[in-house]
Amino acid sequence: MAERYLVGESVAPKDVVVPEGLSKKIARNAGLLAKKTAALAEKKKLNKVKRAELKSRAAKYEKEYKTEEKTLVRMRRQAKQTGNYFVEPEAKLMLVMRITGINKMAPKPRKILKLLRLDQLHKATFVKCTVPILNMLKSVQPYVICGYPNLKTVKSLILKKGYAKVNKQRIPLDNNEIISAALGKYGIHGCEDLIHEIYTVGPNFKQANNFLWPFKLSSPNGGFVLKKHGYHEPKGGDWGNREELINELVRRMH
């Protein structure tokens, strides 16, 4: 009697022989997948803890900034009520920005600008207000604009224009992992930690500042007044120390 087969129906053999190489590959892939899944779960757990710590530190920093500001306001009011003068605290942080090119520049100021990492027009960087730095700035006054940035300016520059220097490469600050990998040993694991270290000129300011690539700014909205004249000259100009008034200029250069 002839055997009948249904169209489209296939009968698989009961004992399928799987090659040894394929079985090893399947087992290896299954092991790798299990390890990867476990590693991702562990990393997710650690990231959750890190985010919670970053959030708590950010809240602590905000509280510290507000307390400091309230203290200054209270002391100013007390001085005004008693008819005294309130001496503002000395600035610890300064922003230096280059406004001229390299043509007809003497070797000494050229070298100082290179040390300050201001090798291009409209580049800006943070410096600590120390006697050696202030003496260096005296030699390059006609070529730079400097001043004391406030918290809003520091935050805006780092969050909007901030780039990291990793292996001599310019990497955008779009992930806290970049900061943690480079500055984690100094207790800096995120943007808020970095902003706090820069703004307060903390003990690891040098490492944090060197981690930041110098900011590349644009020409200001409305343009400059006159670059070859100083800001404090009678007719007005641009170069020199603007103190707190640099914040308005930086906002026009974003």
Phi, psi and omega in degrees: 000130184286142178280142180253141178239135177280141180292133178083359181255131179236143181250116182277143177293149184292314184255102178265129180269115179265129179301147183298320179298319180292319180296321177295320180296318179296317179294319179297315180297322178296319177295318179296320179296320179295318179295318180296318179297318179294319180295320179295320178295320179293318179295321178297321179295316179293320179297324179296318178294317181297317180297321178296319179293317179298320180296317180293321178292321178298319177296321178295319179296317180299319178296321179295317179297316181294321179296317180296318180295318179296323179297316179296318179297318180296318181291324177295318180294319179297318180296321180291321181293324181269000179076021178259174176256138177259121179273118180295145179297146180294139180291140178255339184240140179225143175254127181243132183227134181275138182234001180232163179275201186258351184296135176057037179255135180292158182298323184296306178297328178297319179293320180295318178296326177292320177296326179279001180066027179256069186266001179223160178295138177067019172276146181224150178210157177272144174223156178273137181281084176243165182300314179299319180294317180295325176293321177296320182293334178298328182281343182241017182307316183290355184247355185225161168245132179226165181177182185255107182285145175269180184298321181297320180292317179298314179298315183297318181294315183290319184282327184261324185244007187282133174227147181261152175256103181238117182053042179064022178244150181267106185248131178294145180276073181251008182207134179293340180297327179296316180292316182296322181294324183271323187240011181299326180291345177261006180083018180249112186239358181201178182298321180296320177296319181294316179298317181296318181295320180288311186294321182271358183050063183288183183295337180252032181298319183300313180293319180293320181289321178291333177293328180280131172287142178307140184287133176260107183259166179260173174296144184289147173299126183092350175077175176276168178277294177198109189295331185279354177250150179282158182293329184264006176288156184304319181279348180086149179197211185234314189288156178118184183271117180265355183056233184287344183285355178290338183297321180293322180293317181298323179294331178279353183253007179287000000 
